[in-house]
Amino acid sequence: MPRTPVNTSVLVLVFFCCVAIQFRQVFQRWGTDILSWVIGTYLEWKHPILSTDGQQRIPTCPYRFPNGQGDIAKFLEGEKNSKAWGKVHGKLYRLWSGTNQEIVLSNPEDIKIVFRDSDVHAKAKNNDAGWLMSELLGRCVGLITGEEWRKVRAVTGSTFTHKNAAASVSAVWEFTKEHFAKLQEDGKLSSGQINPVEDFRFLPFWIVASHLYGPLSPSLKAELRALVPLRESLFRSVIQGGATRFSGSQLLPTKANRELREFKRRWWRFNKEAVQGCLRDKRNAPVVEMYEEMRGGRMDPENLHQTLDEMLFANLDVTIGAISWNLLFLAANPDIQEELRIEVQGARIQGEPGKPSKSADEYLLSSTSLLTACTLESARLKPAAAFTVPQAASTDRVVSDMVIPAGINFIVDTHALNIRNQYWGPDNELYRPARFVGRKPSEMRYQYWRFGFGPRQCMGKHMADLVIRVLLVYLVERFSLSLGPSSSWDKNPKAWISHTETQILCEPL
């Protein structure tokens, strides 16, 4: 049977299509490599940073389109990259967050030079994360500067003071007891295992929500709970970077844009209805005063809603990350766990287990206890983020013989400072809470990072500490924690804040 003639050009076209499909990733990588090199060369030419004698350039991570080292590399892969970048570039170097330059500090002396006047530093616009971040948190109190910050701080700053946290001890105890009762009802505790993140992630969430709004109606509580996965999906888009870094992406029919519109609409409506409920029930919750200030023109609505988001959603990630590592460290160190248990029992001069007394309240708020030392040591070994929020000094700085012009953002490598820093001695990688007992905070200034440096530290730190301490006390009084066959020290690779994803054994005493 004669063959049907085939056009040679068609065969050639089919061949090249197959090659293109087969090697598409290779071509994309080559294209990205070339574009990255061109942009990186331009950025280094445009932003030269030289030594005091003008002979040396600052070590710089090669730019990689489109995120540079921002987003994924800094947050999701930050622990790994902290070591890798430090090994290649040394104690002071530059990376790129998008096309924004950030100077990485890891040496305490350098940090002191930069952060000695951190109260007048300017936070990086949108955390150097681009357009989508600006729409979500770019105008929250933690990421703004100058007069705008002073206005928002004046309205919101009293919400989580040490005094207010101290007044919340009983409420945090009740929430914790109720949470454990629910875990018991659901059968999770009876299995003899707990997953610190899965089982406790909403405990700090509802504590903070109650502190801000007071008791919520069932419908409002359900709506707030339903907003969580939407908000988490949005922040994953922020961390992934790419197109969402650019303002033009708002014109695209993307999932991120649809979720942003939905979240903002529902989040603003939720807060409006929550305030109306407070007024109707004559409850003077903190959010009522904030709304009055906003309506009086003393705070922009975007500032308010993004700051409430920061207090509730963003800080939720930080607190549950700290909880997860604290529980894992105690499970892995039964001797320290028992020492903590003895200290807790000794603090209860009056009252009964699970019911706060005056002495127990004082113990929870103490800065000199083993309990506090445990939380500090856990945060030392497992910082919430591998790199800090970028901020710029208002004047030029000479750092490790490099002249850094005013206005360029600095970040701190928390793993280099908290762990690899020689200040912590030869056992720097060992979990030893006793190293903090009797050590004054002033002695550790610029040697240790947790909530930041200077007066602009995290507003929610007092409440976060209280929630963590109450949970630890509640657990060690009633349960013995230990590692099981499935326990793991691996960090959740999808979480922007460091937290574990594992099971630990939890047996009743």
Number of C-alpha atoms within 10 A of each C-alpha: 3 4 5 6 6 8 8 9 9 10 11 11 11 12 11 12 13 12 11 13 11 11 12 13 11 12 13 11 12 12 12 15 14 14 16 18 16 13 17 21 13 11 16 16 10 9 12 11 19 17 16 14 9 10 7 12 14 20 17 21 16 17 26 21 20 19 23 24 26 26 23 18 18 24 25 23 18 25 22 14 17 20 15 12 19 17 10 12 14 15 17 22 20 22 22 24 24 22 20 19 23 24 22 25 27 26 22 20 14 18 21 16 14 23 19 14 14 20 15 17 22 19 22 22 19 21 20 25 26 23 21 26 22 20 15 23 24 24 25 24 26 22 21 22 20 12 9 15 16 13 17 25 19 11 19 21 14 13 21 23 15 17 11 14 22 17 12 18 21 15 14 25 20 15 18 22 16 13 17 20 13 13 16 13 11 10 11 15 19 14 11 15 17 21 20 23 20 13 15 19 18 16 20 26 21 20 22 23 18 16 21 21 19 19 17 15 11 9 9 16 15 11 14 17 14 11 16 16 10 15 20 15 14 21 20 16 19 23 24 18 24 18 18 22 24 14 12 10 16 17 8 12 9 12 11 21 18 13 15 21 12 14 18 16 11 15 19 16 12 17 19 14 12 23 24 14 19 19 13 9 9 9 15 14 19 19 22 21 14 23 20 14 18 18 12 10 10 15 21 16 16 17 21 23 21 23 24 22 18 20 24 20 18 17 21 21 21 19 24 28 28 26 27 24 26 22 25 24 23 23 21 17 16 15 11 19 22 16 12 21 22 13 16 22 15 12 16 18 11 12 12 11 15 17 14 19 18 12 14 25 18 14 20 23 20 12 15 14 18 21 26 21 20 26 22 22 21 22 21 22 19 24 29 25 23 24 22 22 16 24 27 23 23 16 12 14 17 14 19 17 14 19 18 24 18 12 16 21 25 26 20 26 28 28 24 23 22 25 21 18 18 15 14 16 10 10 10 16 13 11 18 16 18 14 13 19 15 12 12 11 12 8 9 13 14 23 23 25 21 18 16 15 19 14 11 14 14 17 22 21 19 17 25 23 20 22 26 24 21 22 22 22 20 20 20 22 18 15 15 19 27 21 20 15 8 9 18 14 12 11 19 15 14 14 18 23 25 27 28 25 20 21 20 22 21 23 16 13 10
